[in-house]
Amino acid sequence: MKEKIKILAKNYYSEIVEIRRYLHTNPELSFEEYNTSNYIAQKLKEYTIPFTQGIVKTGIVALIEGKNPTKKVIALRADLDALPIIEKNECDYKSQNEGIMHACGHDVHSASLLGAAKILNELKNEFEGTIKLIFQPGEEKLPGGASLMIKEGVLENPKVSSIFGQHVFPSMEVGKVGFKSGMYMASTDELYLTIKGKGGHAAMTNEYNNPLLIASKILLELHKAFMEMPPAYSILETDNKPSPPTVLAFGKIIGNGATNVIPEEVKIEGTFRTMDEIWRVATHAKMKKIAVDVAKSMNGTCEFRVEKGYPFLVNDDVITSKAQKAAAEYLGKENVEELPIRMTAEDFAYYSQQLPACFYRLGTGNKSKGIISGVHTSTFDIDEKSLEIGAGLMAWLAINELMPIRNL
């Protein structure tokens, strides 16, 4: 079975490249992926794979039924959306939609899943169970397409028992993949603070209350509380154990005064990331209290708003360990790496909070060819050899999850 998949992935390689290049040339923003959706639907029709289109407007769900299709159902997911970035690459497949670019590799994800779909559909009489293909919109924009597709029942009818997702990794050389069991990626929340004091002429020190000083004190106290010496759970009246990995950072502050003008208010924006939902909620309350109390002590006020984003992503130990072993068999043990925890976020986390999940990384970089740019940059690109690996490995992992590897 492994050799059959490798042969099919090689045979379909040129088509997978063509798909990826079409998607890269024609990127669309989150929840606006109408042409992308229609293109994928047309490919599924060509492959004679039944599907439902229009889930969360542009999402697609397809089914590949093997023998005894109700025995077990697993899902494979790819995202569709691009980013508002002006592409600076000069290549035949450069974005034709000005100001929009597949700079996070979602074109690679969708092309790989279509390639895996074609492989799996050809082999459907050789495995038991059903493979659900999820082409998901809006990964890059809150509230996240994953959460909306789940609400529309994407994991039901038939009910999915586990799910796999793949993501490009430009800092990893093509030919390699990476896995991490357990906690892998952080939750992400946006923080918006409005601090009010009293404005006035800078020279009249007794007639104003500078909100910039209040804001500065708030930032220092928050950093001290959560970054200089992260508190234990016990501070939040939970279990007495170390706090989970946490990032609290502020990247924007606006105090719209002048050299001699003290403004009435200051606005601050930042991010909070962690890997525990109980700690996350409790910390929101703790941060608000610190900010409000500091402002009050300095005769000002602070409005503290949290825009809750994606939850943390956890890879199921059992299926991730199994997938990692299967990847080693497919690519060679030397090409499968153990990944560290990341404080970046991904809306695949919503799936991982619902059922056993495995989110792994596909090496797409090639230093010798100068393919080294990171995701979310205007020069991001991939070594396209990774597409053959991405499609083949995804198909192999799917079959391995449906049937014990010793029987393949």
Beta strands, then each sheet from edge to edge (+ up, - down):
strand 1: 51-55
strand 2: 59-65
strand 3: 73-79
strand 4: 130-136
strand 5: 162-173
strand 6: 177-179
strand 7: 182-185
strand 8: 189-196
strand 9: 200-201
strand 10: 246-254
strand 11: 261-262
strand 12: 265-274
strand 13: 301-308
strand 14: 313-315
strand 15: 336-338
strand 16: 357-365
sheet 1: 1+ 2- 4+ 3+ 5+ 16+ 6- 15-
sheet 2: 7+ 14-
sheet 3: 10+ 12- 8+ 13-
sheet 4: 9+ 11-
end
